[in-house]
Amino acid sequence: MDDNGLSQEGDVVIGGLFPIHNLPPAQELSFRLNPHLQSCLNFQGEMLRWAHALVFAVDEINRNAILLPGVRLGYDILDSCSLHPWTLRGALALVSRGPLSCDSTGQALSKTSHERALPAGESPVSIVIGDSASTQTIIVARTLKPFGVPLISYQASCACLSDRREFPNFFRTIPSDVYQARTMARLAWRFGWTWVGAIVADNDYGRLAIQVFEKEIQGTGVCLAFFETLSRVNLERDVKRAVDTVQSSTAKVILVFLWYTDTEALFRELVRRNVTNRQFLASEACSTSVDLLRNPDLVVVTRGVLGVAIRSAPIAGFEAYLRSLHPSRRLQDVLLKELWETEFGCSPEAGHATTQNSSLLNTALPIKPSVPPPHTSTPAPTERSPNQSLVSCSGEETLEAVESSFTDTSQLRVTYNVYLAVYAAAHALHSLLSCPNQDRPTGETSSTCFPPRAVRPMELLQHLKRVNFTTKLGEVFYFTGADIPAVYDLVNWQATPQGFLKLVTIGRVEGSDLLINESGIQWNTELNTTWCRAANEVVWTRSTKRECLSIHQCSGDNMCRLAVHKPTSSLP
C-alpha cells in the first residue's frame, strides 16, 4: 500500500479517481510561492465506500480461480476532490507515475518506490475507473485519449460522452442522461404538470440534461417556466438568485439536476425563506442522498421529493468487508484514519504529527513547505492537518455497529456501478490475455500465454468494446458504444415518525418501459396528480388536450406498466 492512500501492486494495475473530499481549500494569492494544488476539505464517507468497492472487487477477483487465473490485479486510487485541476493531475499521475511534481526549487521529485521505468507504449495503469462528475470525466477522457487508456466512469451521465468520435476510449456503468431526462419528461406529462421550473448545475451535466428535457417536452403541453444554474464557485450568490426566481414564479414543480451538496444549499435557503409548497423532481445525483434524507431541518421542503435513481443492487460480502476495516490492519491508510476521526472523534495516532497529507494526490503533488522561503510572509493555513485536539483512540473502536454513510449498504447504487466497472475491466483483460490451451477441451482458455506486465492499454481498449459477461445477479453485461442499457429506480422521500425521511422505491424504468406505483407516492403539495381518473379519459389543460394512459399488465401490488397513447405528443 502506498503511504498516502489506497494502492496495491499487481501484475496489472487499475487506476481509480474518487471525490473523497469535495471542497477546495482557500487559495494563497501572494504570488510569492510556486503554485501547487493543496489538499481538499470536507471528507465524504460515502465516496470512500465507492473507492473500497474497487478494492473489494479487486480482492475478490484475485481470489477467483477462473477469472484471470495466475494474474494478480493491483490498484492505485487518487482523490479527485470533485474539481477538475485535481482530477487532471490525478489522471496524469496514474498514466505516467513520472516526475509530475516539483519541489519548492522547481526541481522534479524522484519517483516513489513502486514506480518503475516503462517500455514505450506501456502505462503504469492499464485502465482508469472514474471520475464521478461529467465535466471532470470529459477532461480525463480527452487527456487519456492520445494514450489509448480506457476510462470507465461510474457516475458521469452526460449524453455528450456517448460520442464515440470524440470519446473513443470512454465507457460507463451508468445510463446516459438522455434516458433520465426522458423519464422526467414522461413523469411531468403523466402527472399533468403544465409548468415546470429547473435548477441545474452550471456544467455539462446540468446544461445538457436540461437541453434533452426541453426537447422531450416539445408538443406535450409541458412548459419550462424558468431555468436557473448553480456554480459551486459562486454557490451562495447563485442559490439566492435561484430562490428569488422560485418565489416569483407560479410553477410549483421544480426539476433539480444538482450534486447533493449544492442541493442542500438550495434547500436550506428555501427553508430560511419559508418556501415550502414546491414539489421537486430530482436527478440521480441527489435523489438518494443520505445526508439530505436524514436532515430534519430540511423536511418541510424535501418531503415528497420524487426522484430518478441509479438502480440498486446487492454485493455479497461487501458490508462484512467494510465493517472489518480497522486502522491497525491498514497502518498506512490515512483515509481510514480520517474516517476514524469522523466516526469516533478520536485519533488512531493522536499525538503523532504526521507530515503526510490526507489527499491521495500527495503521491503526485508535494505538500506546501512548512517554512516559507526568505523574504516571504507566512501564508494563512489552507490545508488539512492532523487533528491535534483529538484524544487517542483506545484501539477497541470498531465499525461493527456503526450506522453511517460509509457502512450503509442498504441501497448500493454508485457503489455497484464501481463494482461492475472493475469486473468489466477484468473480463476485458481476461479476454486479452487468454489464448487457446491445447491441453484443455476446445473452447477453454487460460491466461498464461501473454505476459500480463506487457499489457498495452490500447489493446485492452479493443477488448473492452466487446466485453460480454454474466454478473453474479444473473444479468448479461455489455457496452453499446460507451453505454449500458437504461435501468433506473423511481424513488420517493417519505416522512417517518423519527422526524427525518426514508427512501421508498415506487417504480422503475427499464428501457422505454415506465413502471410506477402511483398510490404509493407521498406528495409534498396538493398538486393535481390524479387528472386521469379512468383509462382513455380525455382531459383538457390550459394549453393542450391530453389523452390519459391505458393501464394494463397490472400486478397485485398496483405496479402497472403504463403505455402512453397520445397522438399529439412526441413522448413514447
Backbone torsions as a table, in degrees:
resi	resn	phi	psi	omega
1	MET	NA	137.4	177.2
2	ASP	-68.0	147.5	-176.4
3	ASP	-62.5	-19.5	-172.3
4	ASN	-114.2	16.2	177.1
5	GLY	163.4	-151.2	-174.1
6	LEU	-92.4	107.6	173.3
7	SER	-154.3	149.9	179.5
8	GLN	-148.1	132.9	179.7
9	GLU	-71.0	155.4	178.8
10	GLY	-166.7	170.0	175.4
11	ASP	-63.1	-38.6	175.5
12	VAL	-130.1	131.9	-175.6
13	VAL	-109.6	132.2	175.9
14	ILE	-100.1	126.7	177.1
15	GLY	-86.7	153.6	178.7
16	GLY	-141.5	139.0	175.8
17	LEU	-124.1	120.2	-177.0
18	PHE	-137.5	141.4	-179.5
19	PRO	-82.4	71.1	-177.5
20	ILE	-63.0	-33.4	173.1
21	HIS	-123.1	156.0	-173.9
22	ASN	-135.5	10.2	177.5
23	LEU	-121.7	134.2	179.4
24	PRO	-74.0	150.4	175.7
25	PRO	-76.5	163.8	173.8
26	ALA	-65.0	138.6	-176.8
27	GLN	-87.5	140.3	175.5
28	GLU	-91.7	113.5	-170.8
29	LEU	-115.1	31.9	178.7
30	SER	-77.7	-16.8	-178.4
31	PHE	61.4	27.0	179.3
32	ARG	-110.0	-6.2	179.5
33	LEU	-125.1	154.1	175.8
34	ASN	-62.5	134.8	-179.3
35	PRO	-69.1	144.2	174.3
36	HIS	-158.9	160.1	-179.2
37	LEU	-84.3	125.2	178.6
38	GLN	-93.9	173.4	-176.1
39	SER	-72.1	143.2	178.0
40	CYS	-81.8	167.5	-175.6
41	LEU	-116.3	176.2	175.0
42	ASN	68.2	77.9	178.7
43	PHE	-60.7	136.6	-178.3
44	GLN	-121.0	107.6	-177.8
45	GLY	-63.3	-36.9	-179.1
46	GLU	-62.5	-40.1	-179.0
47	MET	-72.2	-29.2	173.0
48	LEU	-66.2	-34.2	174.9
49	ARG	-62.2	-39.5	177.3
50	TRP	-59.0	-45.3	-179.1
51	ALA	-62.2	-38.4	-179.9
52	HIS	-72.7	-18.6	172.6
53	ALA	-65.2	-36.4	175.8
54	LEU	-65.5	-46.5	179.8
55	VAL	-60.4	-45.3	-178.9
56	PHE	-61.9	-44.3	-179.6
57	ALA	-64.5	-41.3	178.4
58	VAL	-62.3	-45.9	179.2
59	ASP	-61.7	-39.1	180.0
60	GLU	-64.7	-43.8	-179.9
61	ILE	-67.0	-37.7	179.4
62	ASN	-64.9	-22.1	177.3
63	ARG	-93.3	-3.5	-176.7
64	ASN	-84.3	122.7	-177.1
65	ALA	-80.0	-12.7	-176.4
66	ILE	-101.6	-45.2	-179.3
67	LEU	-85.7	119.8	-179.3
68	LEU	54.1	52.6	177.9
69	PRO	-63.7	136.6	179.0
70	GLY	79.0	1.7	180.0
71	VAL	-117.8	128.7	178.9
72	ARG	-104.0	122.4	176.9
73	LEU	-84.3	146.1	172.4
74	GLY	-123.3	178.0	179.4
75	TYR	-148.3	155.4	176.7
76	ASP	-143.0	106.2	-171.2
77	ILE	-111.4	129.0	-179.0
78	LEU	-120.2	156.5	179.3
79	ASP	-89.2	118.9	-178.8
80	SER	-89.2	-11.9	175.0
81	CYS	61.2	12.0	-179.4
82	SER	60.6	20.8	-178.2
83	LEU	-135.4	141.1	-170.3
84	HIS	-65.5	-33.0	178.3
85	PRO	-62.1	-41.8	179.2
86	TRP	-68.9	-40.1	178.6
87	THR	-61.2	-46.4	-178.0
88	LEU	-64.0	-46.0	179.7
89	ARG	-64.4	-37.4	177.8
90	GLY	-63.5	-43.4	-179.8
91	ALA	-62.9	-43.6	179.0
92	LEU	-66.2	-35.7	177.4
93	ALA	-64.4	-38.6	-178.4
94	LEU	-66.0	-42.3	-173.9
95	VAL	-87.0	-9.5	-179.0
96	SER	-118.9	-43.6	-173.0
97	ARG	48.1	28.7	177.9
98	GLY	-96.4	-165.4	-176.8
99	PRO	-79.9	69.0	178.8
100	LEU	-76.0	-19.0	-174.4
101	SER	-106.0	151.6	177.4
102	CYS	-123.8	150.9	175.5
103	ASP	-83.3	-173.7	-174.2
104	SER	-65.2	-15.9	179.5
105	THR	-94.9	-3.0	-179.1
106	GLY	92.0	1.8	179.8
107	GLN	-83.0	141.1	179.6
108	ALA	-64.9	138.2	177.1
109	LEU	-77.9	150.3	179.5
110	SER	-73.6	160.0	179.0
111	LYS	-69.8	151.7	177.6
112	THR	-78.9	173.2	-170.9
113	SER	-63.1	-28.1	-176.4
114	HIS	-93.0	2.8	177.9
115	GLU	-87.4	144.3	-177.8
116	ARG	-138.2	156.9	176.0
117	ALA	-68.5	137.0	-175.1
118	LEU	-117.4	141.0	173.7
119	PRO	-64.9	161.0	178.4
120	ALA	-58.6	136.4	177.7
121	GLY	92.4	-11.3	178.9
122	GLU	-98.6	153.4	179.1
123	SER	-129.1	146.8	177.0
124	PRO	-55.9	-34.9	173.6
125	VAL	-115.0	143.8	-178.5
126	SER	-90.5	-19.9	-177.3
127	ILE	-158.9	149.6	179.8
128	VAL	-118.8	135.1	175.1
129	ILE	-109.2	116.1	-177.7
130	GLY	149.9	-178.0	-10.1
131	ASP	-95.7	-166.2	-178.4
132	SER	-86.2	-45.9	-175.9
133	ALA	-85.9	147.5	-176.9
134	SER	-64.8	-44.6	-176.9
135	THR	-61.6	-45.8	178.0
136	GLN	-63.8	-38.1	-178.9
137	THR	-66.9	-37.5	176.1
138	ILE	-59.3	-44.5	179.5
139	ILE	-62.0	-46.2	-178.3
140	VAL	-65.1	-43.8	-178.8
141	ALA	-60.1	-42.9	179.1
142	ARG	-68.2	-35.6	-179.9
143	THR	-68.0	-41.0	-177.2
144	LEU	-82.4	-15.0	-176.5
145	LYS	-55.6	-47.1	179.8
146	PRO	-63.2	-25.3	179.9
147	PHE	-86.8	-9.3	-178.5
148	GLY	70.4	18.9	-178.8
149	VAL	-80.8	122.9	179.3
150	PRO	-68.7	146.7	178.6
151	LEU	-129.0	124.0	176.6
152	ILE	-116.5	115.1	178.1
153	SER	-94.2	145.8	179.7
154	TYR	-99.6	-8.1	-177.7
155	GLN	-147.0	-10.9	-179.5
156	ALA	-72.4	110.6	-170.5
157	SER	-112.1	3.6	-178.9
158	CYS	-54.6	131.4	-179.2
159	ALA	-60.8	-25.9	-178.0
160	CYS	-61.7	-26.2	-176.8
161	LEU	-75.0	-4.7	176.5
162	SER	-79.9	-8.8	-178.8
163	ASP	-70.5	105.8	-176.1
164	ARG	-72.1	-26.3	177.5
165	ARG	-69.5	-39.2	-179.1
166	GLU	-81.8	-35.0	-175.2
167	PHE	-131.0	66.6	-176.4
168	PRO	-69.2	-17.2	-177.6
169	ASN	-101.6	8.6	-174.1
170	PHE	-102.7	140.4	173.9
171	PHE	-141.8	164.8	177.4
172	ARG	-153.4	154.6	179.1
173	THR	-108.9	21.9	173.2
174	ILE	-125.6	142.1	180.0
175	PRO	-65.2	156.7	176.1
176	SER	-65.3	149.1	178.4
177	ASP	-62.6	-15.6	176.6
178	VAL	-55.3	-44.0	-177.4
179	TYR	-73.4	-34.9	178.4
180	GLN	-68.1	-46.8	179.1
181	ALA	-63.8	-37.0	177.3
182	ARG	-64.6	-40.3	177.8
183	THR	-63.3	-42.0	178.8
184	MET	-64.3	-38.5	177.3
185	ALA	-64.4	-39.9	178.5
186	ARG	-66.2	-38.5	178.2
187	LEU	-66.5	-41.6	178.5
188	ALA	-60.8	-43.3	177.9
189	TRP	-68.1	-41.2	-177.4
190	ARG	-58.9	-40.9	-176.2
191	PHE	-95.2	9.6	173.6
192	GLY	69.6	32.4	-179.7
193	TRP	-85.8	102.4	-176.0
194	THR	-72.5	-43.2	-178.5
195	TRP	-115.3	124.2	-178.3
196	VAL	-129.2	128.8	173.8
197	GLY	-92.1	165.7	-179.6
198	ALA	-141.7	132.8	173.3
199	ILE	-127.0	117.6	-171.1
200	VAL	-132.5	163.3	175.8
201	ALA	-67.8	140.8	-179.8
202	ASP	-83.6	66.8	179.0
203	ASN	-155.9	-173.2	-177.2
204	ASP	-60.8	-39.8	-179.0
205	TYR	-58.5	-52.1	-175.5
206	GLY	-73.8	-47.1	-174.4
207	ARG	-67.8	-41.6	-178.9
208	LEU	-73.1	-31.5	177.0
209	ALA	-64.3	-42.2	-178.5
210	ILE	-71.0	-28.2	174.9
211	GLN	-63.6	-43.3	178.1
212	VAL	-64.3	-42.6	180.0
213	PHE	-59.9	-45.8	179.9
214	GLU	-61.0	-39.4	179.0
215	LYS	-65.2	-39.8	-176.7
216	GLU	-71.2	-27.5	-176.7
217	ILE	-90.2	-2.3	179.8
218	GLN	-61.0	129.6	177.5
219	GLY	78.1	7.4	-177.6
220	THR	-101.3	-12.0	-175.1
221	GLY	90.4	-2.8	173.7
222	VAL	-92.1	131.0	-176.0
223	CYS	-123.2	145.9	177.6
224	LEU	-87.9	111.7	-175.8
225	ALA	-75.8	-40.2	178.1
226	PHE	-156.8	164.3	-177.0
227	PHE	-143.7	112.5	-179.7
228	GLU	-120.5	149.0	178.8
229	THR	-120.0	147.4	176.7
230	LEU	-119.5	131.0	175.1
231	SER	-110.6	133.7	-178.7
232	ARG	-65.2	-27.7	179.9
233	VAL	-67.0	-36.4	-179.9
234	ASN	-121.0	45.2	-169.5
235	LEU	-62.1	-46.0	-176.7
236	GLU	-60.7	-45.7	179.2
237	ARG	-64.3	-45.1	-177.5
238	ASP	-67.2	-37.2	178.5
239	VAL	-62.9	-43.9	179.3
240	LYS	-62.1	-41.6	179.0
241	ARG	-64.6	-41.9	-179.4
242	ALA	-65.0	-41.1	179.8
243	VAL	-69.3	-33.5	172.9
244	ASP	-57.2	-43.8	-180.0
245	THR	-65.8	-42.3	178.7
246	VAL	-59.0	-44.2	-178.1
247	GLN	-66.4	-34.0	-177.1
248	SER	-85.3	-11.8	-177.6
249	SER	-93.7	149.2	176.0
250	THR	-85.9	-6.8	180.0
251	ALA	-67.3	129.3	-179.3
252	LYS	-101.0	-7.8	-179.9
253	VAL	-114.8	130.7	-175.9
254	ILE	-127.7	124.8	176.6
255	LEU	-84.9	132.7	-176.8
256	VAL	-125.3	117.7	172.2
257	PHE	-117.9	79.5	-174.9
258	LEU	-139.5	154.3	169.7
259	TRP	-68.7	151.6	-169.6
260	TYR	-62.7	-33.4	179.4
261	THR	-67.4	-36.2	176.8
262	ASP	-72.0	-35.6	176.4
263	THR	-63.2	-39.2	179.2
264	GLU	-61.8	-42.1	178.3
265	ALA	-61.8	-39.3	177.8
266	LEU	-64.1	-48.4	-178.4
267	PHE	-63.5	-38.0	179.3
268	ARG	-62.7	-39.4	178.9
269	GLU	-69.0	-36.8	176.5
270	LEU	-64.5	-40.3	176.9
271	VAL	-64.0	-44.0	-179.0
272	ARG	-58.6	-35.7	-179.3
273	ARG	-94.3	3.8	178.4
274	ASN	60.9	38.8	175.0
275	VAL	-96.2	94.5	-170.4
276	THR	-118.4	-2.9	-175.0
277	ASN	-103.1	51.2	177.2
278	ARG	-124.9	146.1	176.6
279	GLN	-104.3	124.3	-177.4
280	PHE	-103.8	138.9	174.2
281	LEU	-115.7	107.3	-168.2
282	ALA	-103.0	146.6	176.7
283	SER	-82.8	175.5	-174.8
284	GLU	-66.5	-19.1	-177.4
285	ALA	-70.3	-20.0	-179.7
286	CYS	-135.2	-6.7	-170.9
287	SER	-69.5	-15.4	-179.7
288	THR	-122.6	18.6	-176.0
289	SER	-66.3	119.2	176.9
290	VAL	-65.4	-36.5	-179.7
291	ASP	-61.1	-38.1	178.6
292	LEU	-76.3	-41.4	-177.6
293	LEU	-64.1	-36.2	-174.3
294	ARG	-96.9	14.0	179.0
295	ASN	-97.2	103.8	-176.1
296	PRO	-65.4	-22.4	-179.4
297	ASP	-68.7	-18.7	-175.0
298	LEU	-102.2	-3.9	-171.0
299	VAL	-57.4	-37.0	-177.4
300	VAL	-62.6	-22.5	179.0
301	VAL	-99.9	-39.0	-169.2
302	THR	-90.6	-12.4	178.6
303	ARG	-58.5	129.5	177.4
304	GLY	91.2	0.8	178.1
305	VAL	-53.4	134.5	175.3
306	LEU	-108.7	130.6	-174.3
307	GLY	-137.7	154.2	169.7
308	VAL	-97.0	129.2	-173.7
309	ALA	-128.9	149.8	170.6
310	ILE	-58.7	137.4	-177.8
311	ARG	-59.7	146.2	179.6
312	SER	-97.7	142.3	179.5
313	ALA	-149.8	146.8	-179.5
314	PRO	-81.7	154.7	172.4
315	ILE	-126.3	107.4	-175.7
316	ALA	-60.4	129.3	175.7
317	GLY	85.4	-6.1	-173.9
318	PHE	-72.0	-40.7	179.8
319	GLU	-62.7	-43.5	178.7
320	ALA	-61.4	-38.7	177.8
321	TYR	-61.7	-47.5	-178.5
322	LEU	-61.7	-44.3	-176.0
323	ARG	-72.4	-16.5	178.9
324	SER	-85.6	-11.1	-178.1
325	LEU	-65.4	139.4	179.2
326	HIS	-153.4	139.0	-178.8
327	PRO	-57.5	-28.9	-178.8
328	SER	-66.8	-21.6	179.5
329	ARG	-101.2	-5.1	177.9
330	ARG	-137.0	71.2	-168.6
331	LEU	-61.2	-29.6	-175.5
332	GLN	-98.0	4.9	-176.1
333	ASP	-86.3	93.1	-177.3
334	VAL	-68.7	-25.6	178.6
335	LEU	-70.6	-37.4	176.7
336	LEU	-66.2	-35.0	176.0
337	LYS	-65.1	-39.2	178.0
338	GLU	-67.1	-37.5	174.9
339	LEU	-60.9	-42.2	179.8
340	TRP	-61.6	-42.3	178.4
341	GLU	-62.8	-38.2	-179.2
342	THR	-70.1	-44.6	-174.5
343	GLU	-79.4	-38.2	-171.1
344	PHE	-113.7	-6.2	178.0
345	GLY	65.4	26.0	178.0
346	CYS	-139.3	162.0	-178.5
347	SER	-106.1	128.2	176.9
348	PRO	-61.2	-20.7	178.5
349	GLU	-138.2	48.4	-179.4
350	ALA	-57.6	141.7	179.5
351	GLY	87.7	-11.4	178.8
352	HIS	-104.2	103.8	-175.8
353	ALA	-80.0	96.8	178.7
354	THR	-77.0	146.1	177.5
355	THR	-90.7	-0.8	179.1
356	GLN	-78.9	154.2	178.9
357	ASN	-110.4	149.4	-173.9
358	SER	-70.9	-17.4	178.8
359	SER	-69.6	131.8	-179.5
360	LEU	-70.0	-13.2	178.9
361	LEU	-75.8	1.7	178.5
362	ASN	-57.0	-31.3	-179.8
363	THR	-59.1	-34.2	-177.3
364	ALA	-103.1	-20.3	-172.9
365	LEU	-124.0	130.3	-176.6
366	PRO	-75.0	154.3	173.3
367	ILE	-75.6	144.7	179.5
368	LYS	-60.4	134.4	-179.3
369	PRO	-57.4	135.2	-179.4
370	SER	-73.8	-24.8	178.0
371	VAL	-111.8	117.9	-176.9
372	PRO	-69.0	153.9	176.9
373	PRO	-61.5	163.4	179.0
374	PRO	-57.5	149.8	174.9
375	HIS	67.0	24.3	175.2
376	THR	-125.4	154.2	176.7
377	SER	-88.2	153.2	178.9
378	THR	-74.0	120.4	-177.7
379	PRO	-71.6	158.7	176.2
380	ALA	-64.6	145.1	179.8
381	PRO	-62.6	133.0	-177.2
382	THR	-129.8	-4.0	-174.6
383	GLU	-111.3	157.9	171.1
384	ARG	-70.1	140.7	177.3
385	SER	-132.9	160.4	179.4
386	PRO	-54.2	136.1	-176.9
387	ASN	-78.2	101.7	-176.7
388	GLN	-76.2	-15.8	-175.7
389	SER	-83.5	-12.6	-177.9
390	LEU	-77.7	143.0	175.6
391	VAL	-73.5	162.6	179.9
392	SER	-76.6	137.8	177.6
393	CYS	-67.0	151.9	179.6
394	SER	-77.7	-19.8	-175.9
395	GLY	94.2	-9.8	179.8
396	GLU	-96.6	-2.9	177.8
397	GLU	-63.7	142.1	-179.0
398	THR	-147.1	154.1	178.3
399	LEU	-86.8	2.4	-174.1
400	GLU	-53.5	-42.5	-175.7
401	ALA	-111.2	7.7	-177.3
402	VAL	-77.9	131.8	174.1
403	GLU	-109.9	107.0	-177.6
404	SER	-149.3	176.3	179.2
405	SER	-65.1	-25.7	178.9
406	PHE	-74.6	-41.3	-175.4
407	THR	-91.1	-7.5	-177.1
408	ASP	-73.6	111.1	178.2
409	THR	-116.8	19.4	-176.8
410	SER	-67.2	-33.1	179.6
411	GLN	-139.8	91.2	-178.6
412	LEU	-86.3	109.4	-176.7
413	ARG	-112.3	-79.9	176.2
414	VAL	-61.0	-36.3	178.4
415	THR	-56.3	-44.1	179.4
416	TYR	-69.0	-33.4	176.0
417	ASN	-61.5	-40.5	176.6
418	VAL	-63.0	-46.2	179.9
419	TYR	-57.9	-44.6	177.9
420	LEU	-63.0	-40.8	-178.3
421	ALA	-61.4	-40.8	178.8
422	VAL	-64.1	-42.8	180.0
423	TYR	-68.5	-35.4	175.4
424	ALA	-62.1	-42.7	178.0
425	ALA	-63.7	-41.3	-178.5
426	ALA	-66.1	-41.4	179.7
427	HIS	-68.8	-36.8	175.9
428	ALA	-65.1	-41.3	178.6
429	LEU	-65.5	-39.8	177.6
430	HIS	-61.1	-42.2	178.7
431	SER	-63.6	-40.6	-179.5
432	LEU	-66.4	-42.6	-174.3
433	LEU	-82.9	-17.5	-173.8
434	SER	-77.9	152.1	174.0
435	CYS	-151.1	156.9	-179.9
436	PRO	-58.4	137.4	178.3
437	ASN	-108.8	114.3	-174.5
438	GLN	-66.1	-19.1	-179.4
439	ASP	-86.0	-1.1	-178.0
440	ARG	-116.2	163.6	176.6
441	PRO	-58.8	155.0	-179.6
442	THR	-55.8	136.1	177.4
443	GLY	99.5	-22.1	178.7
444	GLU	-83.3	150.1	-177.9
445	THR	-132.8	164.3	174.1
446	SER	-133.5	164.4	-179.7
447	SER	-107.5	48.1	-173.1
448	THR	-118.6	-8.9	-172.3
449	CYS	-98.9	-0.7	-179.6
450	PHE	-134.0	116.4	-174.5
451	PRO	-63.3	123.7	-175.5
452	PRO	-61.8	-29.6	-179.4
453	ARG	-72.8	-8.8	177.8
454	ALA	-96.6	10.4	-179.4
455	VAL	-63.3	129.0	175.9
456	ARG	-105.0	129.6	-176.7
457	PRO	-52.7	-38.4	-178.0
458	MET	-64.4	-34.7	177.1
459	GLU	-70.7	-39.7	177.4
460	LEU	-62.9	-35.6	178.6
461	LEU	-58.2	-42.0	-179.2
462	GLN	-64.8	-37.3	179.0
463	HIS	-75.1	-29.2	177.8
464	LEU	-66.3	-33.4	178.4
465	LYS	-62.4	-28.6	-176.0
466	ARG	-105.8	10.1	-175.0
467	VAL	-62.4	138.0	-179.8
468	ASN	-155.6	115.2	-179.4
469	PHE	-150.1	165.3	178.0
470	THR	-101.8	126.4	-178.4
471	THR	-74.2	172.9	178.6
472	LYS	-67.8	-15.2	176.2
473	LEU	-89.5	1.3	178.7
474	GLY	84.9	12.2	-179.5
475	GLU	-97.4	143.0	178.0
476	VAL	-83.2	127.0	-178.8
477	PHE	-110.2	133.9	176.9
478	TYR	-161.9	161.6	176.1
479	PHE	-104.7	138.9	167.8
480	THR	-109.8	98.3	-169.1
481	GLY	69.0	-120.8	177.8
482	ALA	-91.3	-13.2	-163.3
483	ASP	-107.1	164.7	172.3
484	ILE	-114.8	162.7	177.8
485	PRO	-57.9	144.6	-176.0
486	ALA	-78.6	120.0	172.9
487	VAL	-138.1	125.5	178.6
488	TYR	-132.6	157.2	164.5
489	ASP	-97.3	148.1	169.2
490	LEU	-104.5	126.0	-173.4
491	VAL	-123.5	159.0	-178.7
492	ASN	-137.5	135.4	179.1
493	TRP	-91.0	113.5	-174.2
494	GLN	-117.8	144.2	-175.8
495	ALA	-70.7	147.6	176.4
496	THR	-122.3	159.3	178.0
497	PRO	-61.6	-21.7	-178.5
498	GLN	-75.6	-8.3	176.5
499	GLY	99.4	-6.0	174.6
500	PHE	-113.2	-170.4	-175.1
501	LEU	-112.4	154.7	174.3
502	LYS	-119.3	152.7	-179.3
503	LEU	-93.2	122.0	-178.4
504	VAL	-119.6	126.9	176.8
505	THR	-81.0	121.7	-176.8
506	ILE	-117.6	6.8	178.4
507	GLY	174.9	-176.2	177.3
508	ARG	-157.0	162.5	178.4
509	VAL	-123.0	127.7	176.9
510	GLU	-128.7	100.8	-176.2
511	GLY	64.2	-118.8	179.8
512	SER	-95.3	-0.3	-179.3
513	ASP	-90.0	129.7	175.9
514	LEU	-112.6	117.2	179.6
515	LEU	-114.7	126.8	-173.6
516	ILE	-147.7	140.4	174.9
517	ASN	-102.1	89.5	-174.9
518	GLU	-61.3	-37.6	-176.3
519	SER	-68.0	-15.7	-179.3
520	GLY	-90.6	1.4	-177.1
521	ILE	-85.1	134.6	172.9
522	GLN	-105.1	118.6	-175.3
523	TRP	-96.1	156.1	177.0
524	ASN	-88.1	-30.3	-177.6
525	THR	-125.0	170.9	-179.9
526	GLU	-93.0	57.8	177.2
527	LEU	-72.7	153.9	177.5
528	ASN	-79.9	89.2	-176.3
529	THR	-102.0	6.2	-177.3
530	THR	-125.8	39.9	-177.5
531	TRP	-69.6	-19.5	173.0
532	CYS	-93.1	99.2	-176.8
533	ARG	-89.8	-15.3	178.7
534	ALA	-153.7	154.2	-179.9
535	ALA	-60.6	137.6	176.5
536	ASN	67.6	12.1	176.3
537	GLU	-70.4	139.1	178.8
538	VAL	-95.1	126.6	-176.8
539	VAL	-126.9	139.8	179.0
540	TRP	-102.1	133.5	172.1
541	THR	-113.7	-172.5	-176.2
542	ARG	-61.2	-34.9	-168.8
543	SER	-116.2	-17.8	-175.5
544	THR	-159.8	160.2	174.2
545	LYS	-84.8	133.4	179.1
546	ARG	-116.3	146.8	176.0
547	GLU	-114.6	128.9	-171.5
548	CYS	-70.3	167.1	-176.8
549	LEU	-77.6	142.4	169.4
550	SER	-85.0	131.8	-178.1
551	ILE	-107.9	124.7	179.3
552	HIS	-148.1	173.0	-178.3
553	GLN	54.6	40.2	-179.9
554	CYS	-79.1	146.7	177.1
555	SER	-109.1	176.8	-175.5
556	GLY	-64.3	-22.6	-178.0
557	ASP	-93.7	18.8	178.6
558	ASN	65.8	13.9	175.1
559	MET	-83.2	111.2	-172.4
560	CYS	-115.3	145.1	173.1
561	ARG	-87.6	123.1	-173.9
562	LEU	-103.9	129.2	176.3
563	ALA	-116.8	126.6	-176.5
564	VAL	-88.6	130.8	174.2
565	HIS	-123.1	95.2	-174.2
566	LYS	-146.5	91.8	-171.4
567	PRO	-61.1	-23.5	-178.0
568	THR	-89.7	1.6	-174.9
569	SER	-107.6	151.4	174.6
570	SER	-88.1	-7.8	-179.4
571	LEU	-73.7	148.4	-179.5
572	PRO	-70.7	NA	NA
